[in-house]
Amino acid sequence: MPSSADGSVVVARAGELQPGETKKFFLQWHGREEECFVVNHRGALYAYVNRCRHVPMSLDWVENQFMTEEKDYIQCATHGAHYRPDTGECVWGPPCGQFLTAVPLKVQDDQVIASCPTDEPG
């Protein structure tokens, strides 16, 4: 999906993702393309850069599969860390207490729009 001049990009339609579903997208951030994902957790949308805070690797174990079987946590495929979908905080495994890099979202005219994080790339 093309990005706007400010780097924001439409990532989904409102209502497209059901609870527990995820979807990847890309953002231009600090001069490079970053893979990110949006997750519907209990009816609310959250988005993060697709990078574990323990080892800088993608979180998904199969394309677009980020959640534990119960859909309660985002799980790192490399070492099994569990992150809260609503805050990005790691609550089990290394790097317990650290947070995924959040991607700001807004809904406008039935479109879910992601913009660049304010954090520096990790």
FIROBA-388004 format. One record per residue (C-alpha): residue in one letter; y, z, x negated. Coordinates in steps of 0.25 Angstrom, whole numbers, padded with zeros to 4 digits, always signed. Each point is the difference from the previous one (the first is absolute). Layout:
<atoms>
AYZX/...
</atoms>
This chain:
<atoms>
M+0000+0000+0000/P+0014-0004-0006/S+0009+0012-0004/S+0014+0001+0004/A+0012+0001-0010/D-0001+0015-0001/G-0015-0001-0003/S-0005+0004+0014/V-0011-0007+0006/V-0007-0001+0014/V-0014+0006-0001/A-0005+0001+0014/R+0003-0001+0015/A+0003+0013+0007/G-0014+0004+0006/E-0008-0009-0009/L-0007+0011-0007/Q-0009+0010+0008/P-0002+0014-0005/G-0008+0000-0013/E+0003-0014-0003/T+0008-0005-0013/K+0006-0013-0005/K+0004-0005-0014/F+0014-0006-0003/F+0008-0003-0012/L+0014+0004-0004/Q+0009-0005-0011/W+0004+0013-0007/H+0007+0002-0013/G-0003-0015-0003/R-0014+0000+0002/E-0010-0002+0012/E-0006+0013+0005/E-0012+0001+0009/C+0002+0010+0011/F-0006+0004+0013/V+0003+0005+0014/V-0009+0010+0007/N+0000+0004+0015/H-0003+0015-0001/R-0001+0006+0014/G+0010-0010+0006/A+0010+0001-0011/L+0002-0011-0011/Y+0002+0004-0015/A+0000-0009-0012/Y-0003+0002-0015/V-0001-0007-0013/N-0015-0004-0002/R-0001+0009-0013/C-0008+0013-0002/R+0009+0011-0007/H-0012+0004-0009/V-0004-0014-0006/P+0010-0012+0003/M-0010-0008+0008/S-0001-0005+0014/L-0005+0010+0010/D-0008-0009+0009/W-0015-0002-0002/V-0002-0012+0008/E+0012-0009+0004/N+0009+0008+0010/Q-0010+0012+0000/F+0009+0012-0003/M-0005+0011+0009/T-0012+0010+0000/E-0011-0003+0010/E+0006+0011+0009/K+0014-0007-0001/D+0006+0013-0004/Y+0004-0003-0014/I+0004-0011-0010/Q-0011-0001-0010/C+0001-0005-0014/A-0012-0009-0003/T+0000+0003-0015/H-0002+0015+0000/G+0000+0004+0015/A+0014+0008+0000/H+0004+0002+0015/Y+0015-0002+0004/R+0006+0005+0013/P+0004-0013+0008/D+0013+0007+0005/T+0005+0005-0013/G-0007-0007-0011/E-0004+0013-0006/C-0013+0001-0008/V-0008+0012+0006/W-0013-0002-0007/G-0004-0005-0014/P+0009-0004-0011/P+0012-0001+0001/C+0001+0012+0010/G+0014+0003+0004/Q+0006-0014-0004/F+0005-0010+0010/L-0002-0015+0002/T+0013-0008-0001/A+0005-0001+0014/V+0005-0013+0006/P+0011+0001+0010/L-0003-0006+0014/K+0009-0003+0012/V-0004-0007+0013/Q+0011-0010+0005/D-0002-0011+0011/D-0016+0002+0000/Q-0001-0001-0015/V-0004+0010-0010/I+0009-0002-0012/A-0003+0006-0014/S+0011+0002-0010/C-0001+0004-0015/P-0003+0014-0004/T+0011+0008-0006/D-0009+0006-0011/E-0002-0007-0013/P-0014-0007-0001/G-0010+0009-0006/
</atoms>
